[in-house]
Every structure is written in structure tokens, then in C-alpha cells.
Amino acid sequence: MSSISIVVILMLTLAICSSATAAERIVGADISMLPEIEKAGGTFTDDAKPGDAVKIFRAHGWNLFRLRLFVNPTTDFNKSWGATQDLKTILALSKRIKAAGGHILLNFHYSDTWADPLHQHKPAAWKDLPIDALVKQVHDYTAEVLRAMEQNGTPPEMVQIGNEIAGGMLWPDGKLFDVPKDQEQKQWDQLAAMLKAGIDGARQVQPNRDAMRIMIHIHGGGQKDVPTWFFGRLAKYKLDYDLIGVSFYPVSGESIDLLKLNIKQLIDTHGKDVVVAEVSYPWKPVDYADKHKDTTPWPMTPAGQEKFITDLDAMLQSMPNSHGLGFIWWYPEAIPTKGLSIWRGGAEALFDDKGNALPAMRQFKAR
């Protein structure tokens, strides 16, 4: 083979690899509450032109849409602060996403309501199950939902087993804090069994990890020691997951410098891709951020929000071996809507109070 041919082959290989890496980068949005907002009369525009919110995101290069799922949620949006997403809702919204050419991250909460650092309540129908039966239920429920997604023609490209689980999940069986010292190992063992069951249920339906990747997600991406402690302890169980997910909220006091350090340490230690699975920043002034001015250096303006999102993306792209995979914006559709209690008054949405797309949304059109 001539030296010219070798050079051509190498150049083609590099181009293919570069394209594959770029295609995998995530610019994502959790739009789980979109149907409720639309039902209540919320509308969205882009450059003053009315449009479907999903299509507006896609037109600007957003490629992954995170959808959370509760087991048997209430239908009362305000009473639950928006925790109304059942399987029927997700199946309908996922069809819209796929029709627009988007990918899906399905977020299992394994609860009837919010699962987060302070709340990890069992679904009411599962509350009396002994631990072995609870573990089996996690497996069977996960597989059942994913089969329904496949039958719907909308299999997810990613699955999240639990939501913000640094404190455990399905409490009290999987709770990791406020437990007696001599029970800590048992609690970790039970949490690991639940996670393995969810992972196994997902792999049973879709064993091809190129078609569907599995994420473990915690809070505290920008907090000291939380990510490294949790994933360090979890590594002992050798669970078969693909992605590390972390939440990051500067207005809650989380530092982007600590986020960068934590992600770098996670990559160096575990060799996995990392996603900032929840993130947001205000486009208008908010009182609740006053006590965290040191972690909110970006102006709370449309331009400041735009600068924040570009800084976040640049930081992730600086991670070694392209392991800083991307981010997912939390609740970007949160526009003030008559009759609905909207989180933080819509200050951290990617649309303004009238539903117009903000500049931060427009940074990724070329992707």
C-alpha cells in the first residue's frame, strides 16, 4: 500500500471518529411538563413565530429529551408541583419527540411523586413488599415499561435508574443516611440490589448498549465530595451501567469549579461518560439566589443565561477523551401559565414569560 493511500485512510478514519463523537454529544432538555402547560393554554414562539416547543428545540440543535415517569401519580398538577407524568403521558409525548427526530432519556423515579435528595418514597402499591419482592418489582416494572415504549414505537436511547439517589432510593429499604452505623452496609447492599434489578430489567428488553445506554444519577454535581464518595462506594458492586449523571444548580450554591473538578475525578476514576443530567440558570433576577452570589457570577439576564450555558458546554467539552458528554436543561418549558404553579416563576426556563425562545436556546443549531 502506498504512503498516500495510508494517509488517506488515516484521514478518513479520523473524520469518521470525529463525526461519531460530535453526534454523541448531548444538548438535552427535560420537557416532562410540556403537555400540562400546553393543556392550560401555554404557547411557544421562536423569532415571534408560533410553533411546537419540541420542534423549536430541534430546530436549534437540541437532540435529547428527558422524560420522567412516576408509577401511579396524582393528576393534580398544583398539589404535586407537576409530578403527574404517568406511562400514558410519556407514551404520547415520546411519539412527538421521535416524530421531530429527537432522542429520549426515560427517567424512572420508582415513586408516585418526586424522588430527590430529601424524598424517595416507595409507590403506594409497593410499600408493604419485603425486600426480595421489592427488588423483583423494580426489575419487572422496568422491563414492563420499556416493552411498552418499544410497542409504542418509541424506545428510549437512554434510561435513568432512579433520580438523584446519592441518599438512596425506595426508602427505607434503600436509604443511605440517618441509619444506624451497623446497618449501613446492609442499606448499601439493598440499594445495589435494587439498582442491579433495574439495570437487568432494562438490559432484558434492550441488551444492545449502543441502542440504549443506562445512567445512574445523583444530586450535588457542584458540591464537595458528594459525587466521588457515592460512585466510589458504588463501584464495589460492579454494576453494569454506562453513564454517570449529576445535577448542578448554581443558584442553590453549587460551584462550577467544583463541578469541573468532580467530573474530571469521576472520569479519571471510573472511565465513564458523564452527563450533567439536570441544570438550569435564571434569565431574570430572582431573590432566592441572593445568598449564593459567589456561585452565580453570570448576570441574571437573557445574555447572562446565554453565557452560562456556553461556559457549561465549553467546560464539558474540555474533559478528557470526550467523556464530558453534555447536559440536560431542567424544565425549560416553565413559562407562567394561568392556573398552574410554575417552578421559580419560570425564571430558569429557556423561554421568556410570553413563551418566546431565549438566546440560550440558540447556541447549538449547527449540531
Secondary structure by P-SEA (a helix, b strand, c coil): ccaaaaaaaaaaaaaaaaaaaaaaccccccccaaaaaaaabbbbbcccccccaaaaaaaacccbbbbbbbccccccccccccccccaaaaaaaaaaaaaabbbbbbbbccccccccccccccccccccccaaaaaaaaaaaaaaaaaaaaaacccccbbbccccccccccccccccccccccaaaaaaaaaaaaaaaaaaaaaaaccccccbbbbbbbccccccaaaaaaaaaaccccccccbbbbbbbccccccaaaaaaaaaaaaacccbbbbccccccccccccccccccccccccccaaaaaaaaaaaaaaaaacccccccbbbbcccccccccccccccccccccccccccccccccccccc
